[in-house]
Amino acid sequence: MPPGVSLGMLAEHAVTSGGLAVMSDAEVVGLIGAARRLRCRAEWLELRGTREFARRRWESDPFPVRDEDGRWLFKNSSAEQAADELAFHLADSRAQAGARMELSLATRDRLPQLDALQAAGRIDERRVQAVADITAGLTGEQARLVDEMLAQIGRASGRGRV
């Protein structure tokens, strides 16, 4: 079952109704898998919100500028403080918030297939971040090629684990 309200309600009911004690080992493992799909989906939701926040702050300028390494340049603009603003609201560090903003845009621009797998609860943020880190030195086209190859492996495996 894909992650969503129905899966969350079923999993919650199994745990809170005392049903765990009467579940078979396979059912308990299924519950664990359901919880993991829900967690992956929740991470994706957070990244989607972060992506919109980053888009509003970093891409609102008619001509957003990046340096030769692809880092955003914000000279004397409110976008310069965007990571601080997000960090304050999420009780994260500025570095963590900035990294999440970067990852959220990378999944849109460079890793759209892995983004879709995460939306389906089939891959977690840690793995998406690892691929983003590994492909950071590649061009956008090269990163999307790696993204497609890994997504094919994930879809073919049936479990989506890349």
N, C-alpha and C positions, 0 to 999 in steps of 0.2 A: 504494500500500500504506500502511495507517495506521501510525503510529509504534508501536513495540513491540519485543519481543525479536527476532522474525523479521527485521524490517527492519534492526535494529541489527546482527544477525549477518551479513546479506547485505552491508550496506554495509562493515562491517569486513573481511569476507573479500575484497571487491573491492579494497579499498585495500591490505591486507597481503599478498595473494597475488601482487602484481605485475600484477594484471589491468587496472590503469588504462591501461597503455601500449597494450593491444590493444582498449580500449573505443572505441566511436564517440563523436563529440562529443555526440550526443543521450544516450548512456548516461552520459557524464561529467556532463552537466547534470542527468540524473536522479539521479545519486549526490549531487550538491550539494543538490538538492531534498529527497532523503531525509535528508541530514544536518540540513537546516533543520527538517524535521518532527520529527526526534528532539530537536533543541535546544528547540523550542517545547514539546514534551511534557515534557522535563526541567525547563524553567522552570515548567510547570504543576505538576509533582510537588513542586517546591520550595515553590510557593505553597500547595499543599494541606497540606503539613506545617506551613508557617508559619501557615496558617489554624487548624489544630488547636491549635498552641501559643498563638496569640492568643486563641482561644476559651477555653482552659483558664486563661489568666492574666487576660484582660480581661472575660470574661463569666461567670466562676465566682461572682461576687457575685450573690446573689439579685436585686438591683436595680442593675444596672450603670448608671452615670450618665454622660451626655454634656452638654457645655455647649451654648449656643444655636447655635454654629457646627458642632456635631456631633463635636467633639473629646472624647476620653475624659477623664474626671476620676477621678483615683485619689488620694484624700486619705488619706495614711498607710496605704497598703496595699502588699502585695508586688507587686501589679500595676503599681505605679509604676516598678518596676525591670525589667519584662519585656523592654523593648527593649534594655536594657543586657545582660541575660542572653543574649538571642539574638545580639546583636552580638559578645559575647565568644566564643561558640562558632563563629560564622561568620567571624570576623575582619573584620567590617564596622563602620561607625560606628553610634552609637546612632541617629542620624537615618535612616540607611539601613535599619536593622532596624525602626525604628518605621514608616517609610513602607511597607515590605514587609508588615508586620502589617496596616496600614490597607488596603493594596491587596488582601490576601488576603480580608479581610472584605467589602470592596466588591464583589469578584467574586461572592461568595456572595449578598449582599443586594441589590446594585444592578445587577450586570452578569452575570447567570447565563448568558446566551446566548454572550457573548464568552468566558466561562469554559469553556463546552463546546467552542467553536471552538479554544481553546488546548489543551484536553485532546486534541483530535483532531489537533493539530500544524498547524493551519491559520492561526494568528495568534500573533504573538510577544508577549512580556511588555511590550515597549516600546510597542506599539500599545494594549494593554489599559491600561497606565498612562496613556497620553495621553487615552484616552476617560474614564478615572476622573477625571483632572484637569479635563477640560473639563466633565464633568457634576457636579462636586463641589458646585456652587451650586444644583443642581436638587433637587427632592424625590425621594424614592425611587421613586415612581411615574413621574415624568418621566424619571429615569435609566433605568428598566427599559424605557420606551417607546423611548428612543434606542438602548438595547442591542438590542432586538428589531429595530428598523429596520436597524441596522448588521449584525446577524447575517443578516438576509434578504439583504442585499447580498452578504455574504461567501459565503453558500450559493449564491446565484444565479450568482456569478462563476465557480464551479467550482474556484477556487484558494483561496478563503477569505480572501483578502487584503482587509482592511478599511482 
